[in-house]
Amino acid sequence: MIGFLGYNFYFYSNENSEPIHVHVSKGKPSKNSVKFWIRENGIEIAYNHVNIPQNELNRIYKYICANKTIIIPRWYKYFGIPK
């Protein structure tokens, strides 16, 4: 799990059939989270179930963009998928 601005970034073990993505929430992992798809051509919000304020979403988005080279290999490792 990665942390930033009091938010935690994590994966769910039953979602490896989906494209690369990360969940973000305050505190422990929760279904009430924000899901960010991480694609080759950019990052987008799949959903925001916790209504994180837009200014914080913008900062989290920038953080993910700046750290996707760290997040992507962790996603592959977490799911045991060779890259």
PyMOL commands that set and color helices and strands:
alter all, ss='L'
color gray80, all
select helices_A, chain A and resi 54-79
alter helices_A, ss='H'
color red, helices_A
select strands_A, chain A and resi 2-4+7-10+21-26+34-39+42-48
alter strands_A, ss='S'
color yellow, strands_A
deselect
rebuild
show_as cartoon
